[in-house]
Amino acid sequence: TERGYGHAWRIVRARVLRRDKGLCQCEECVKTKSIRIANEVDHIIPKSQGGTDDEANLRAINEDCHKKKTQRESRSGRV
């Protein structure tokens, strides 16, 4: 809640997971047509880079895929 993910976020999160049919929409899973259960919602363009909570900037993502994406973003931010 302290990071801005309160009640309103939970409603948006549920809507995005429903929209994406509970399946991971990360680039790798979509490219390889992998079917992985999504249990998180990802900002396609991170908020730290100007992304918003608009549903067009959100996608359902698997926890492991989300961790990998976050690690890639962290590494690229150090360059």
PyMOL commands that set and color helices and strands:
alter all, ss='L'
color gray80, all
select helices_A, chain A and resi 7-19+27-32+47-49+55-57+63-78
alter helices_A, ss='H'
color red, helices_A
select strands_A, chain A and resi 40-43+58-61
alter strands_A, ss='S'
color yellow, strands_A
deselect
rebuild
show_as cartoon
